[in-house]
Amino acid sequence: MAQVLEFKLPDLGEGLTEAEIVRWLVEVGDVVAIDQPVVEVETAKAMVEVPCPYGGVVTARFGEEGSELPVGAPLLTVAVGATDASSAAPGDDGAAAEEPSGGSGSGSGNVLVGYGTGAPAARRRRIRPERSTASAAPAAPAAPAAVSASSRPAPVAVAVGEVNGRQGPVAVVSPLVRRLARQHEIDLRGLTGSGPDGLILRADVDSAIRQAGQATEAATRTAAEPAVAEASTAVAGPSAADAATPATAERIPLRGVRGAVADKLSRSRSEIPDATCWVDADATELMAARATMNAASGPSGGPKVSVLALLARICTAALARYPELNSTVDTAAREIVSLPGVHLGFAAQTERGLVVPVVRDAHTRNAESIGAEIARLTELARTGKLSPAQLTGGTFTLNNYGVFGVDGSTPIINHPEAAMLGVGRIMAKPWVHQGELAVRQVVQLSLTFDHRVCDGGTAGGFLRYVADCVEQPAVLLRTL
């Protein structure tokens, strides 16, 4: 006899209270193994796969893709001990959802915090109830007894059939593509993907958006023609442009990563009395030192040292001399909390938006080690695989906006940190070098700091030290 257990959205850690369902990895009728990922969710921190602690047959899913669920809300129900579809069907004896006890042995017992429990995902097989070729998917079972119907989202009926000539769900990988389609009300099931194996790409969605816009425009012109014709007979009638239907403003929800960034930046501006100072620096010697370091490693001597890694190493040395900027303010206790180590965050632009991965214990690393960790975290950010723990806990942030081709900016502090260093593009400019005008590689450095933790003298000393190390890398060697 099957026992139906309910799996709720677990606590994803770092104070997160809700998550958006991005993609279901299982369907009703699938057989799942213990600790197999069943759903991909997006939180304000990261996109993660959530594993199910039970093994059995999926009898219901709760929440559609694109919807948000609070922590503790039902995700799905699993019939544990079911051997076929009929044993997992609603209405059987013992099919009411039950909360598992700690010693039942039906689950993994592992703690789910943000991402998988460590066990490899098992291959899944489908158990489908018998139905005619024209029938829809099996209806979701009744709401489990353990949770009232008013407190849970409606179960999702899973349609099974051919999509774009293939059996199974729509072939979409990129979260950006899914979000773009949702924003413009494009049904992905009606698109034919141009990618490998029918994968739906952003270009496919953009094309569908353009076609929908052209159809709307044509309908608008048709509806406006009678009004224009009537207006032409009047002495002071409206013009054709006045008769056109005005465009509707688009509304984009502030949630997920975008919402988290908005909240953090707003809190930073409202709580922190920040100030910004900046200086131009001659980076010619720094670029030459980087070229020498990379040449010494040889063509196959490992990864090259990046400019960002060198600047990060300079920042850790500067923070050792000016520790006030590696602190935070406890507003409730009215205390400045000086932090013992440097966990260096760096701004990274991804398809999901701006994220700030953190290099742990950066003060203990050399430039090569920092560069390798930055490269590793950047790749995880690009693929959307950063965990919440890798996006939190920073004590100081380095923001290289020069990659966007701009010279300067006034960075907003990454709350609750006390400072952020911004770096513009390095470009050839006329510069007075050794008393003569010359073309040098010049960069603008901007430091935004919390005026509660220090005064301008400390901030200026920090920025001047960073600029001196950029202009004369030997300064850094003398202070190590």
N, C-alpha and C positions, 0 to 999 in steps of 0.2 A: 504494500500500500504506500503510495507516494505521500510525502509530507511537503507541503508548499511553504517555503520560507521566503520572507521578504528582505530584500537588500536595499538599504537606504543610502542616500548620498553621504559619504563619510566626511569627517572633519578633515579638510585639506590643509590645515595648518596655517600659520602666520596670520591668525585672526580673520581668515576669510569666512564669510557667512553664506555665500551663494556661488553658483557656477552656472555657466551657459552650456547647454548640450550642443556640441558641435557635430558629432557624428556617432550614430549607433554602430557598434561593431558586431552585434548579434541581433537576431530577429526572433519573433515568437515561434517556438517549435525547434529552435536550435538546442543542441546538447552542448553544455559548457563544462569545462573542467575547473577544479578549484584553482583560484588565483588567475584565471584567464581574464584578460582585459575585455570588458563588455561595452564600454562607452568612452568616447573622447570628449572631455569637457574643457572649457576655457574659463579660467578665473581671472581676477584682476592682476594676477602675478604671472601666470604661465598657462600653457595648454598641456594637459596631462591625460593619460589613459588610466581609467579606474578599473582595477581588477575585482572580480566577484569572489567572495570567500566561500561560496557554495558550489558544489558540482551537481548537475542535473539537467532538467529540461526547462527552458525559458517559457513561462506561461503568460507573462504580461510585461509590457514596458510602460513606463510612465513619463510623459513629457516628450514633446516633439523636438526635432532638431531646430535650434534657434531660440528655444524657450529657456528661461532661467528657473532654477530650482534652488530653494534654500537648503542648507545643510540639515540633514535629518529627514528630508522628504523622500518618499519611496522612489527608487529607480526602476527596479524590476522584481518579479517574483520567480522563483525557481522551484520546480518539483523535484525534490531530492528522493532518489530511489525509484524514479519512474523508468520503466524499461521501454515504453512505447508512447505514442502520442495520446492514446486513450487514457492512460494512467495519469497524464498531466492535464487532462481536460477539466474544466470547471464543473462543479457539481458532484464529483466523486466524494466518497467518504474520506474524511481526513484531508480534504483539499483546501481548507481554510488556512490563510497565512498565519504562521506562528513565529514569534521571536525565538531564535535559537538560544539554548543555554550554553554556558561556557564549556561544558564538558560533553556536548552532544556528539562531537566527532564528525559532524557533517560539514564543518567549515575549516578554513585554514587556521583561524585563530590569530592571524597576523594583524598588526595594526596598519591601517591604511592612512597614510599621510601624504596626500598630494600626488603620489604616483605609485607604481607597481610594488607588489610585496616581494618580488625577487624571483618567484618561480616562473619558468618559461611558459609561454602561452601554448596551449595544446591545440592541435588541429581540431576543428569542429565539424560535426556532421549534422545534417538537417533531418528532423523527424517531422513529416508533414501528415496531418490528418487527411483522410480520403475526401475528395471533393470533385465536382464535375469541372470540366475545362472552363466553364463560364462563371464558376463561383468565385467569390472574393476570398480574402485571407480569413483564417479562423478568427472568430470574434474573441476579444480579450476576456479573460475570466472576470467573475464578480470581484468587487473590492474585498481584499482580505479583512478578516474580522479584527485584526490587531490594530487597524487604523481606520478611523471613521471616514466615510465617503466625502464629507465636507472638507476634510483637511488634506486631501490629496489631489493631484492633477489627474485628469482623465487619462486612461490607458490609451496608447497609440495603436490603432489597427494597422498591421503591417501588410502592405500590398505586395504580393509575390507574382512576378511575371517578367516578360521580356521588356527591357529598356534599351533603346538604341540597338536592338538586335542581340542583346546579351541577357542572360538570366541573372537577376540579382539587382542590387541597388545601383543608383546612378554613379558613374565613375567620376568622382570629383575628389581631388586630393587637397588642393590649396584652400585654407580657411578664408583667404581673401576673396577667392572666386565665389564661395558660398555666401559670404556676407554681401558681396556686390549684387548677387542675384536676389537675395532677400530684400535689399534696399530698393531695388527697381522692380520687385514683384515679377521676377522671371522664373518660370517653372523649369527647373533643370531637367525634368523628365522629358520635356519636349525638345531638348537640344541634342544634336549629333556632335559628339566631341571630335575635334580635329587632331587630338594628341594620340600617343601610342595606345593601342587597344581601345580606342574610343574615349580616351581621357578628355574631359571637358576642361578647356583652358580659359584663361581670362579673355582671350581674343574672341572665343565663341560667345561668351556672355556679353562683351562689348558690342558684338555684331547684333545680338538679339535686342539689346537696349536701343541701338540705332534704328532697327527695324520697327520697334514699338513706338519710338518717337516719331518716325516718319508717318506711321499709320495714324497716330494721334493728331499730327499736324494736318494731314489730309482731311481727317474728320472735322477738325476745327474750321478749315477753309470752307468745307461744304456747308457747315452750319452757319457760317458767317455770310455767305453769298446773298441770301435773301435780305439780310439786314443792310448790306452794302447797297444792294439795288434799290431798296426803299429809301435809303438815305440820300441817294443821288438825285432824287426828284425834289428834295427839300432845298430851300434856299440856303439855310445854314445847318444842314444836316451833318452828322458825324462822319469822319473819314473812315476808310477801310481799316486802318490800323486801330481806330477806336472800337470798331465792331468786333475785332478779334478777341477771343477768350483769353483773359490773363493767365499766365502760368502760375501753377500752384507751387508754393515754396516747399522745398524738400526738408523733412525733419529726420535727423539721424540721432538715434538714442546714444546718450553718453553712458556706455557700460563697457564691461570688459577692460582691456588695457587702456582704451581711450578714456573711459570713465575714471579709472584709477589714477591716470596721469593728471586729469583735470582736478581731481580732489586733492592730490598731493601738491600741485602747483598753487592752487587756491589757498591751501593751508599755509604754504610757505610764504606767500605774499601777505596773508593776514596776520601771521604770528611773528615772522622774523623781520626785524628792522635791518634790512640789508643795504649794503653800499658796494659800489664797484670802482676799482681802480685798474688802469691798464698801462701797458708800456710796449713800445716797438723794440724788437731785439734782432740783432744780426745773427742769423742761424747758419751762416756759411760754414763755420768751423764745426758745428754739430753735424751738418750733413756730410762734411768731409770725414769726420770721425766714424760716422755710420758706414760710409763706403769702405773705409779701411777695415772695420770690424767684419763686414760681410765678405770682403775680398780675402781676408785671412782664413775664413772658414772653408774656402775652396768651393768648387762647383757642386760638390756632393757632401759638404761638411755640415749639413743640417739646415733648419729654417733660418731665414734671414732676420736680422734685428730690424724691427720697424721703428719709425719715428715716434709712434705712440708709446712703444715700450721704453724708449729712451726718456721721453717726457715723464712717463710714469715713474721711472727710477729717480729722476730729478725731483719729482714731487715728494717721494718718500724721504729723500735726504732733506728737503726743505721742511717737511713736517717734523723731522727730528730736531731741527733748530728752532722751529716755531710751533710747539705742540698745542698752543691755544686753538689753532685752526683744525686740530684733530679732536674735536670735542662736540658736545651737544648741551642743550640747555634743558634742565628739568624745571618747567614752568611752575608746576605745583609746589615744589620744594624751594623754588627760587635759587637754584644752584647750577653752577657750570660743572658738567661732568667731563673730566679729562679722560680720554680713552687710551688704554695701554698699547694697543696695536693699530696698525693701519690696514683697513680693509678697503681697498681702492676700487671704487665703481667707475665704469666708463660708459658713456652714452653710445648706444648702438641703434641705428635706424633699421627696422625690419618691416616686412609686409604687415605685421600685426600692429605696428606703431613703434614708438620710442620705448626702449627698454634699457635698463642699467644693470648689466651683470657685474658681479663683484669678485675681484681677485683677493682671495683670503690671504692674510698675513703678508701683504706686499712688502712690508718693511724688512722681511727676512729673505727676500728674493733679489737676484741680480737682474740685469736687463734681459738676458736671454730667457730666464725663467718666467719673468713677467710677460714677455712677448709670447711665449708658448702658451701660457694660460689665457691670455687675451685671444689668441687665435682659436683655442679650443672653445671658449665661451662664445665667441662670435659665431662659430659654426653652429653651436647649439641654438643660439638666438635665431639664426637664419632659418633653421629647420623647425623652429617652434618647440624645441625639446628642453628648454631651460626649466628647471624645477623652481618652485617658490623659494627654496633655501638659497639658490644661486642668484636671486634677484633682491635679496634683502640683507640687512646687516652692514651696509657700507658706512664708512666714517668720513670719506672725502671722495669727491667725484671729479674726474677729468673729462672734459667735453671737447672733442676735436671737431668743431663745426667747419674747419677749413676744407674738409672733404666735399662740402657743398659749394665750394668756390667763393666763399665770403671771407672778408678780412677780419671783422670784429663783431662782437655781440655783448650784451649784458646778461650773463647767465642767471637763471633763477635757481636758488639753492635747493638741492634735493633734500627736503625735510626728512628727518630732523637733524641733518648734518649742519656744519657751521660754515662751510665754504665750498666753492667750486672754481676750478681753473678752466677757462676757456681758451682754445687755441685756434687762431685763424689760419688761412692758407699761407704757405711759405712760397714767396714769389720774388723774382728779381726786381730790385728797386735801386735807384741812386742813393748812395749812402756815403757819408764821410768816414773813411777808413784810414787810420794812421795819418791824419791831416790832409788827405787827398780825396777827391770825389771818385767813387768807384761804384760798379754794379755789384750788389751783394744780395744774398738770399735773406729776406726780411720777413719776420712774422710778428703779428700782434698778439700779446698775451693779456687776458682779462681775468681779474680775480674778483668774484663777488663773495662777500664775507658777512657774517652775522655780527653786527656792531655791538651786540651784548657781550660777546666773548673776548673781544679785543678792540683796541683803537686803531686809527689809521697807521700809526707807526709800526705796529706789528704786521698789519696786512701789507704795508709798503715794503717792509723788510723781507717778508716772504717772497713777494713778487720780484723784488730786485735780485734776491738770491737765485730764483728760478731763471731770470733773464741772464744773470752772469754765467750760470752753468750752460745756458744755450749758446751764449757768445763765446765762452771759453770752457769747453768741457773739462779741461784740466782742473778747474775750480772744484768740480765734483770729486775728482780723485784726491785732491788735497784735503777734503773734509771727511773722507770715508774713514 
